Amino acid sequence: MIPLIFYDIPSKLEGNYWSPSTAKARQTSSCRFVLGYKGLPFRIEWVEYPDIAPKMKAIGARQTKLMDGREMYTLPVLDDPNTGALVADSWEIAKYLEKTYPEKPVFPNESKGLIRAFDTVVLNLLQPVCKFPILRTSEILSERSAEYYIAAREAGYKEKFSEFSPEGPKRDEHWAIMERIFNTSKEWYDEEGGKWLMGDTFSYADIITAAGLIWFKRVLHGDEWEKIASWHDGMAARLLADVEKECKAV
C-alpha cells in the first residue's frame, strides 16, 4: 500500500503537530488519530499558513466552507495515491477513510449522524472560550505563520488580538467557561460508565474530544494545561492518553 499524504500545519513545538483539526482528520490531530487507529501508512507534508492557499490550489484541493459561510483553502487535506482521492476537511476525511478502509470503524453501529451532531455541539461549546487557546497558538507558530494567523483572526473576529483573552476579568471568564465545558464532558462520559463516550465502544466522538485536548495540551502554557488536567481526578489527561494509545499515537 502506498502511504497516504497528509497535509498539516507545522509549529515550533517538538514533533511539530498541534492542530485539533489535523488531529481529528477539522481539528488536524483527529485526522492523524483516524489514520493511526486504522493502521494506515501515511507521511506528512508541512505547510505554513501563508502557503496553504497557493499549495492547495496547485494540487487541486477544493475549498472548504467555514462556520460563517465563507469558503477558503484550509487544512487538513488528505491525498490518497491508492485511489486518486484528494479530500479536504477533517469530517470529510474521516468519512472517506471509513468508507474506503472500513476495517476498525470509527462510526460504529450507524452512529455517523449522532457523532456529527456531537461534533457540532462541541464546537458550539468551545466558541465562547476559543480566543484563549487561539492566543496561545500564535506563540507556537513560526514568525511567518504567526503573522498570517493573527491577521486572519483579527479580521474574522473584528477585534484586536491583544483583546482576545487578556489577563484579568476576561481571562477569568474564559477559565470559568472552560471548567463548565469539562463538567459537561464528564457528565456525558459518566452516562455509560465505560472508558469511551459509547461505553466500551471506541468511536470518532472520542477522537473529537481528544483532538480538542491535544490543542489545549500543546498550545497552553504548562501550568495552564496542568490546571485542566487536574479537574475531575485527571479525567482529561487520562482520556487523551487512552485515545493516543488506542490510535497508536504514542
N, C-alpha and C positions, 0 to 999 in steps of 0.2 A: 504493500500500500504506500502510495506517495504521501509524504507528510502534508497536511493542510497548512495554509499560510494564514496567520492571524496578525492583523494589523492593530497595534496597540500604541499607547502614548507613554513615552519614557519619563523618568524623573531623575532626581539626584540621589534617590534612595538606593540602598543595596538591593540588587535584583531588579531595579527599575520600576516594577509594577506598582500600581496604587489605585487605579481607577475602578470604581464599583461597576461601571458599565462593561468594561472588558472582563471583569471578574465574573459577572453573571452570564454572559455570552450572548442590555442597555447599560447599565453599570458594567466595565470591561472585565473585571475579575470573574463575573458569572460565566462568561464565555470559556475562560480557562478552566473553571470548575466543571462545566459540562464536558469539555474535551477530556479532562483528566478522569472524570467518572466513567466515561465510556471507553477509556483506554485508547483514544485515537492519537496517533502521532501528529505533531504539529511543530512548526517553527514560527518564531515571532519576528515581524518586521516593525521596528520602532519608527514612529512618525511624529515629529514635533508639531505642536499646534498650528503654527503658520503654514506648515507644509501639507496639512490634511486635505484641504480642498484641491490644490493642484495635483497631488498624488492620487487621490481617489478619482478625480476626473480623468487622469491619464490611464488608469487601469479599467475604467468603465463602470465604476461603482455607482449606484444610484444615491440620490439624496434621501435623507430621512426627514420625517415630519416631527417638529418639536411640539412641546405641550401647548405653545401659543399659536400653533398653526403654521409657523414658518417652516420652509424646507431648506436644508443645508447639508453639506457633506460632514459626516461625523464618524467617529469610531465607537465601537468596534466594526470591523469588516472582516469577513472570512472568505478566503479564496480556496476552493476545493478543486485541485487539479485532477482528482479522480473522476469528477463528474462535470467539470467545467462551470460549476455554480459559483457565483460571486454574490454574497449575501451581506447586507448592511442591517444594523440594529440588533441589539442583543436578543430581544424576544424573537425576531425572525430567524436569527441564527440558531437559537435553541430549538425552534420548531423544525428548521431544516435538518439539524443533526438528529433530532428524534425520528423524523420520517426516513432519512437516508441511512441512519445507523441505529436501528431500533433496539439493539441489544442493550440491556441495562437502562430501561426507560426512566426519564426524569419527569414524565407526565403519566404516572401510573393510574390505573382504574378510571380512565377517561376524565382526568382531573384538569385538563388544559384550561377550560373555561373558568373554573373556580380559582385556579392559580393566576390566571390573567386578572381576575377581579382582586385577588390578594395583592398582586403587584401594584395595581392602581391605588389601592388603599394605603400601602406602604409609602408610595411616592407622595400621596397627599398628606400623610402624617409628617413626612420629612420636610415638606415645603417650608413651614414656618421657622425651621431651625437650620436649614441647609447653608445659610450665609456664613455660619461659624466654620464648618469644615471647608467651605469654598475659600474662605480667608486663609486657612491653614494650607490648602492645596497650593496656593500661589507661592508658598515658601519652599516647596519641594520640587518645583519645576525649573528647567533651565531658564536662563535670562530671557532668551527669545520667546519661549513658550509662556513664561510668566507675564511678559508684557502683553502678549496677544490675549491670554486668558483673562487678565484684569480688565483690559479694554472691552472685551466682549461681554463680561459680566456686568460692568458698569452700564453699558448700553442696554443690556437686557433688563436689568433691574431699575434703570434710570436713577441710580444712586451712586455717590462716590464710594469707592472701595473701602476707604478708611471708616465709613459709616456702617459697613456691613455688620460687624459684631465687635464694637469697641469694648474695652474693659469697662465695667460699671453696670448700670441697670439693664442695658440691652443684652450684654453677655449673660448676666444672671438670669434674664428671662429665657434665653436660649438654653441654658442648663436646666431650668425648670421644665421647659417643654420636652427636652431630650429625656429627662428622667420619666416623665409621663409616658413617652413613647415606649420606653423599655418596660415600664409597668404593664402597659397594654400587651406588649410582646410576650411577657411572662404569662399573662392570663391565657393567651392563645395557646402557648406551648403546654400549659398545665392541663388543658382540656382533655387530651388523650392520655396524658401520663407517661408517654414514651420519650425516646430521645429526640424524635422529629416532630414536626407540626402535625403530621398524619400518624402519630403514634410510633409504630415500629417501621413505617414505610418512608424511605427517603424520597424526596421529590425536589422539583425546581423551586418550590416555595422555600425550602431550607437554603437553597443556593441564593435566592433573592435576599434573604436575611443575612447570610454570611457575606455577600458582596458589599452590603452597607457597612457591616462590621469591619471588613478589610479596609474600606475607605477611612473609617474613623481611626483604626489602629495605625494605619500607615501615615496619615497626614497630621493627626493631632499630636500635640506635644506629649512626651512620655507620661507626665503626671496627669494629663487630661484623659488619656486612654486608661490609665490605671484607675481613675475615678469611675469610669464607665464599667471597667472590668470587675470592680468591687461590688457593684449592685447585684442584689439577689444571689448572694453567695457565689459570685463569679460566673453567672449564667452565660453572659455574652462571650467571655473568653473561652468557656468550655464548649459552647455551641460552635464557635468559629473553629476551634481545634478539631472538633468532631467532623465538621464538614471538610476541612482540609485533609484529614485522614481518609475520609470516605472517597474524596476526589483525587487522592494521591498527589496532593499539592504540598506535602511536607516531606 
